[in-house]
Amino acid sequence: PADNNNIMSKVEATYRTTTVGSTANTKSRPKSKKELRAERKAAKKAATTTPKSSEPNEIKNEQTKEEKLRLKKERRKEQLKERENERRLEKKEKLKREREEQIQNFLKSGWEKPLGKKRQRIERASKDEEDLAISDSGLQTLEMGVKYIDIVVGKGPMIVEENSLVTVRYKLTGGKYGVLIDSSKKFTFRVGKGEVVKGWEIGVRGMAVGGMRKLVIPPKAGYGGEDIGAGPGGLLFFDISVLSCC
């Protein structure tokens, strides 16, 4: 028995020495290329299977929302701009139609006969002749967009020109319904001195005593954007007859 015990002790000692040595050799031995490749492959596989962080996706989603919102605002802005342009065009066309209607109503309106005991001899056109003259000849355009049509051509010896002292009888109407704004049976002014609006000075030139003329004066040749009864920037319609000129 004593020998057996000694044998077992020797075997155990030998086993411990072999195991420890093998472990020490394994720890101290450098890894082979095959082992390193296996470790890298395992690490790469572990990285691909690891769930990604949601932070990049959140940033991307936020950027997408901002881009969509920006595009939506731009489209809205373009739509508003288009609508504004359409409204402006509609307003412009409406104003054009209204002005054309005002001009036609003005041209069709009757000519009021001059008053006063001493009336000058005037060659009067009949109502049919007036309508014919208006439809055939139409309005003539002068400087600054002033338009006119002669209802009666004067036969007097003097022609209204620059620096002429003119006495006229006039009626001023305007607005959508052609309301009476001003009138005078006898008004005297000197042409070219700024005593009347520019359109009137332009419109009376070339008239002779006894002449009757209808004038259409745009805002730029009248009172601009000022409202004198025809609305801001409205057309002015003058019925003028020349009584004297010198």
C-alpha positions as CSV (number, residue, x, y, z in Angstrom):
1,P,0.0,0.0,0.0
2,A,2.8,2.4,0.8
3,D,4.2,1.8,-2.7
4,N,0.8,2.4,-4.3
5,N,0.5,5.7,-2.5
6,N,3.9,6.9,-3.7
7,I,3.0,5.9,-7.2
8,M,-0.3,7.9,-7.1
9,S,1.5,10.9,-5.7
10,K,4.1,10.8,-8.5
11,V,1.3,10.5,-11.1
12,E,-0.6,13.5,-9.7
13,A,2.5,15.6,-9.5
14,T,3.4,14.7,-13.1
15,Y,-0.2,15.6,-14.3
16,R,-0.1,19.0,-12.5
17,T,3.3,19.8,-14.0
18,T,2.2,18.9,-17.5
19,T,-1.1,20.9,-17.3
20,V,0.5,24.0,-15.8
21,G,3.2,23.9,-18.4
22,S,0.8,23.5,-21.2
23,T,-1.3,26.4,-20.0
24,A,1.7,28.6,-19.6
25,N,2.9,27.7,-23.1
26,T,-0.6,28.5,-24.5
27,K,-0.7,31.9,-22.8
28,S,2.8,32.9,-23.8
29,R,2.6,31.5,-27.4
30,P,1.8,34.2,-30.1
31,K,-1.4,33.8,-32.1
32,S,-1.2,32.4,-35.6
33,K,-2.5,34.2,-38.7
34,K,-5.4,31.8,-38.8
35,E,-6.4,32.6,-35.3
36,L,-6.1,36.3,-35.9
37,R,-8.3,36.0,-39.1
38,A,-10.9,34.1,-37.1
39,E,-10.9,36.7,-34.3
40,R,-11.4,39.6,-36.9
41,K,-14.1,37.7,-38.6
42,A,-15.9,37.1,-35.3
43,A,-15.6,40.8,-34.4
44,K,-16.9,41.9,-37.8
45,K,-19.9,39.6,-37.5
46,A,-20.6,40.8,-34.0
47,A,-20.5,44.4,-35.2
48,T,-23.0,43.7,-38.0
49,T,-25.4,41.9,-35.7
50,T,-25.2,44.7,-33.1
51,P,-28.3,47.0,-33.3
52,K,-27.5,50.4,-34.8
53,S,-28.2,53.6,-32.9
54,S,-31.4,55.4,-33.8
55,E,-29.7,58.8,-33.6
56,P,-28.6,59.0,-37.3
57,N,-32.2,58.0,-38.4
58,E,-33.7,60.7,-36.2
59,I,-31.4,63.3,-37.7
60,K,-32.2,62.2,-41.2
61,N,-36.0,62.2,-40.4
62,E,-35.7,65.7,-39.0
63,Q,-33.8,67.0,-42.0
64,T,-36.5,65.4,-44.3
65,K,-39.2,67.2,-42.4
66,E,-37.4,70.5,-42.6
67,E,-37.0,70.1,-46.4
68,K,-40.6,69.2,-46.9
69,L,-41.7,72.2,-44.8
70,R,-39.4,74.5,-46.8
71,L,-40.7,73.2,-50.1
72,K,-44.3,73.6,-48.8
73,K,-43.6,77.2,-47.9
74,E,-42.1,77.9,-51.3
75,R,-45.1,76.4,-53.1
76,R,-47.4,78.4,-50.9
77,K,-45.5,81.5,-51.7
78,E,-45.6,80.9,-55.4
79,Q,-49.3,80.2,-55.3
80,L,-49.9,83.4,-53.4
81,K,-47.8,85.3,-55.9
82,E,-49.7,83.8,-58.8
83,R,-53.0,84.7,-57.2
84,E,-51.9,88.2,-56.5
85,N,-50.8,88.6,-60.2
86,E,-54.2,87.2,-61.3
87,R,-56.0,89.7,-59.0
88,R,-53.9,92.5,-60.4
89,L,-54.7,91.5,-64.0
90,E,-58.4,91.2,-63.2
91,K,-58.4,94.5,-61.5
92,K,-56.5,96.1,-64.5
93,E,-58.9,94.5,-67.0
94,K,-61.9,95.6,-64.9
95,L,-60.6,99.2,-64.7
96,K,-59.9,99.1,-68.5
97,R,-63.5,98.0,-69.2
98,E,-64.9,100.6,-66.8
99,R,-62.9,103.4,-68.4
100,E,-64.0,102.3,-71.9
101,E,-67.6,102.2,-70.8
102,Q,-67.2,105.7,-69.2
103,I,-65.7,107.0,-72.5
104,Q,-68.5,105.6,-74.5
105,N,-71.2,107.0,-72.2
106,F,-69.4,110.3,-72.3
107,L,-69.3,110.3,-76.1
108,K,-73.0,109.4,-76.3
109,S,-74.1,112.0,-73.9
110,G,-75.8,115.0,-75.4
111,W,-74.2,118.4,-75.8
112,E,-75.6,121.0,-73.6
113,K,-76.4,124.2,-75.5
114,P,-74.5,127.4,-74.4
115,L,-76.5,129.8,-72.3
116,G,-76.5,133.6,-72.4
117,K,-78.3,136.3,-74.2
118,K,-75.6,136.9,-76.8
119,R,-74.9,133.6,-78.3
120,Q,-72.3,133.3,-80.9
121,R,-73.2,131.8,-84.3
122,I,-72.1,128.2,-84.1
123,E,-72.4,125.5,-86.7
124,R,-74.3,122.8,-84.8
125,A,-74.3,119.2,-85.8
126,S,-77.5,117.2,-85.4
127,K,-77.7,114.3,-83.0
128,D,-77.4,111.9,-85.9
129,E,-74.4,113.7,-87.3
130,E,-72.8,113.6,-83.9
131,D,-73.3,109.9,-83.5
132,L,-71.9,109.3,-87.0
133,A,-68.9,111.4,-86.4
134,I,-68.2,109.6,-83.1
135,S,-68.6,106.1,-84.7
136,D,-66.6,106.9,-87.8
137,S,-63.8,109.2,-86.6
138,G,-63.5,108.2,-82.9
139,L,-61.2,109.8,-80.5
140,Q,-57.9,111.4,-81.4
141,T,-54.9,111.0,-79.1
142,L,-52.6,113.9,-78.2
143,E,-49.7,114.3,-75.8
144,M,-49.8,112.5,-72.4
145,G,-52.6,110.3,-73.5
146,V,-55.2,113.1,-73.8
147,K,-58.0,112.1,-76.2
148,Y,-60.5,114.4,-77.9
149,I,-63.2,114.5,-80.5
150,D,-64.6,117.6,-82.1
151,I,-68.4,117.8,-82.0
152,V,-68.5,121.2,-83.8
153,V,-65.5,122.7,-85.6
154,G,-65.3,126.4,-84.8
155,K,-65.4,129.0,-87.6
156,G,-63.8,131.9,-85.6
157,P,-60.8,133.7,-87.0
158,M,-58.6,133.0,-84.0
159,I,-57.1,129.5,-83.2
160,V,-56.2,128.6,-79.7
161,E,-52.4,128.2,-79.3
162,E,-49.6,128.7,-76.8
163,N,-50.1,131.9,-74.7
164,S,-53.6,132.5,-76.0
165,L,-56.1,134.1,-73.6
166,V,-59.2,131.8,-73.9
167,T,-62.7,132.1,-72.6
168,V,-64.6,128.8,-72.5
169,R,-67.7,127.3,-71.2
170,Y,-67.1,123.8,-69.8
171,K,-68.6,120.9,-67.9
172,L,-66.5,118.4,-66.0
173,T,-67.8,114.9,-65.2
174,G,-66.2,111.8,-64.0
175,G,-66.6,108.6,-61.9
176,K,-68.3,105.4,-62.7
177,Y,-71.7,107.1,-63.3
178,G,-70.5,110.3,-64.9
179,V,-71.4,112.6,-62.1
180,L,-71.1,116.3,-62.5
181,I,-67.9,117.5,-60.7
182,D,-67.6,121.1,-61.9
183,S,-68.9,123.5,-64.5
184,S,-68.7,127.1,-65.6
185,K,-70.6,129.3,-68.1
186,K,-67.6,131.5,-68.6
187,F,-64.0,130.7,-67.5
188,T,-60.9,132.5,-68.8
189,F,-57.4,131.3,-68.6
190,R,-54.1,131.7,-70.5
191,V,-52.8,128.6,-72.3
192,G,-49.3,127.4,-71.2
193,K,-49.2,129.3,-67.9
194,G,-50.2,126.4,-65.6
195,E,-53.6,128.0,-64.7
196,V,-55.4,124.8,-65.6
197,V,-54.4,121.1,-65.6
198,K,-51.9,120.1,-68.3
199,G,-54.5,117.9,-70.2
200,W,-56.8,120.8,-70.6
201,E,-54.1,123.1,-72.1
202,I,-53.2,120.3,-74.5
203,G,-56.8,119.5,-75.4
204,V,-57.9,123.1,-76.3
205,R,-55.1,123.8,-78.6
206,G,-56.2,124.0,-82.2
207,M,-59.8,124.9,-81.4
208,A,-61.4,128.0,-82.9
209,V,-64.1,130.3,-81.5
210,G,-67.4,128.5,-81.7
211,G,-65.8,125.1,-81.5
212,M,-67.2,122.3,-79.3
213,R,-64.9,119.5,-78.1
214,K,-65.1,116.5,-75.8
215,L,-61.9,115.8,-73.9
216,V,-60.8,112.7,-72.0
217,I,-58.0,113.4,-69.7
218,P,-56.0,110.6,-67.9
219,P,-54.7,111.1,-64.4
220,K,-51.1,111.8,-65.5
221,A,-52.4,114.9,-67.4
222,G,-54.9,115.8,-64.7
223,Y,-54.8,115.6,-61.0
224,G,-52.7,112.4,-60.6
225,G,-54.0,110.2,-57.8
226,E,-55.9,113.0,-56.2
227,D,-59.7,112.4,-55.9
228,I,-61.6,115.5,-57.0
229,G,-64.9,113.6,-57.4
230,A,-64.0,111.0,-60.1
231,G,-62.2,108.7,-57.7
232,P,-58.4,108.4,-57.1
233,G,-56.7,108.3,-60.4
234,G,-60.0,108.5,-62.3
235,L,-60.5,109.8,-65.9
236,L,-61.8,113.3,-66.3
237,F,-64.3,114.1,-69.0
238,F,-64.6,117.7,-70.2
239,D,-67.3,119.3,-72.5
240,I,-65.7,122.5,-73.8
241,S,-66.9,125.2,-76.1
242,V,-64.7,128.2,-76.9
243,L,-66.4,131.5,-76.5
244,S,-63.5,133.8,-77.3
245,C,-59.8,133.7,-78.0
246,C,-57.2,136.4,-78.3
